Amino acid sequence: MAATVGIDFGTTNSVASVIRLDIATNTNQAYSFLQNYLPHPSVVWYRGSEIIVGRDALDVLPELGIGVFGDIVRSPKMFLGNTTGIVVGGVQRRTTDVVSEVFRHLRLDAVKRDHSQNAFERAVVTIPVSMSGAARAELRDAALRAGIHIHQFVHEPLAALYSHIRTRSDSNAGFADLEGKVILVFDWGGGTLDLTLCQIKNGVLSQIKNLGNRDIGGDEFDNRLRQLILAQHAREYPHADINRTRDNARSRLIRACAEAKISLSTRESTTVLVSNYLASDGPESDIYVQVTRDDFQSVVKDLVSQGLDSIEKLLDHASVQRGAVEFCLAIGGLTSMPAIRDGLRELFSMNQLRLVEDGATAISEGAAWIAFDNAGLMLAKPVEILHADNSYIEIFPVATTLPTLGEEMHNSIDLYCVDTRDGLAKFLFARPAWPGRDALADARSPYAHMTLPVDSESKPFYERLQVDFTVTKDLIVHVNARSLMIDESRHTSIHDLEFGIRVPNL
């Protein structure tokens, strides 16, 4: 059977990984399909009738940021789930068509670099914790247009954490030893900062609470560095018009800033050279600037503080003490910055902090391991309905195996309307606020509310109500309620199921 590939379809970068048998060590190892040791930028360029994806498209991007820049789309993932599509270069395009170009690029690159004749037609794909059901359905459609069948989705922090635990050689750090422990995944990448508290409970690795910030991703660090470089150049040539640039000059400076940021993670200073930047014939045309790590960290100090402060904010929201965190898994490109690493070390002890050096591939490799282990999605919390006596009835219990490609799950419940005076039956669908805490007195978080017309003249406990539930492969719960006396129906959908990964017994 062909290997199922793991795909991290990221905000700024995407990468595919697969598990292979390493002949030299006779062990299974994750292998990621990179370009010059780097992931593929999530950028699509419609250059006339030609479609260019990845690094070649990124290299002509005129501005930093996420969205549409003329005929270039950076991070089409952000448009999934809307109904308007994307206008690119004046042309209206379906979001699924644009996203499919990224998937096609990843698949063709993997096929080219792999030597197993694997067509990579099946994948486990990672998604943000906040991605809606509608966006998941569009993502599945986009992948299918590229020839990839999505077997199942998995949340990005869970994939990264799964890979970390799965591949550690320390026998004391296995899944079983972490049962009941609270773990923080700190993912600071190019587009966003995402923090997720996770826990293994009853053999299911799931999220407890998450917090995200799109305003302080790596792009903003690159932008601050660009401003620093231009300010230094302007001080040296005060009479030069810094806004009169040559063709593609801004793109070349963006690329130079990204490279300088990486260099400053390991060096105290670096040189930034962008030839023929300004439309001038004098020496001011070339940007030739020496940037120190201290100068760079000074201009991003507030961003670093915001990111690190988010940890305490999340822990406070979850009522978790910092000392109760078993460990913090730090991934993403920005966690290689010394200022961020030093800040994390101040917050967590040496035993608590786990810095992932291969952060660019941690998520896709986690998806590949999940595919390899056939680790299915499970409900992290039960789906419940509030009964008239203020108790909660389970519709789907915790650890229920969720549908994958080609599957659906069904359940039904019959109820009686207790109070018909206003002609409406009222439903509340909810789940416990915390995994494993599902006693009657424990707090609940609502999934959805729904009302259903009933016969206002009927007696209490006389009119029967039938509620049907269908869970699809896109992890959407479709709820249909019907009043059997007056034959009225109402429908609602639940898009934010809380699910986790069944951990293996290795």
FENBEL-V620978 format. One record per helix or strand. SS is the DSSP state (2 for helix, 1 for strand). FROM is the first residue (numbers start at 1). TO is the last residue. If there is no record, write none. Layout:
<<SS FROM TO> <SS FROM TO>>
//
This chain:
<<1 5 9> <1 13 22> <1 27 33> <1 35 35> <1 38 38> <1 40 41> <1 43 47> <1 50 53> <2 55 58> <1 67 69> <1 72 74> <2 76 79> <1 86 88> <1 91 93> <2 95 113> <1 122 127> <2 133 145> <1 149 155> <2 156 167> <2 171 173> <2 176 178> <1 179 179> <1 182 188> <1 193 201> <1 204 213> <2 218 236> <1 245 245> <2 249 263> <1 269 274> <1 278 278> <2 283 285> <1 287 292> <2 293 299> <2 301 318> <2 322 324> <1 325 331> <2 333 336> <2 338 347> <1 353 355> <2 362 373> <1 377 379> <1 383 386> <1 392 396> <1 401 401> <1 409 416> <1 424 432> <1 444 453> <1 464 471> <1 477 483> <1 488 494> <1 499 502>>
//
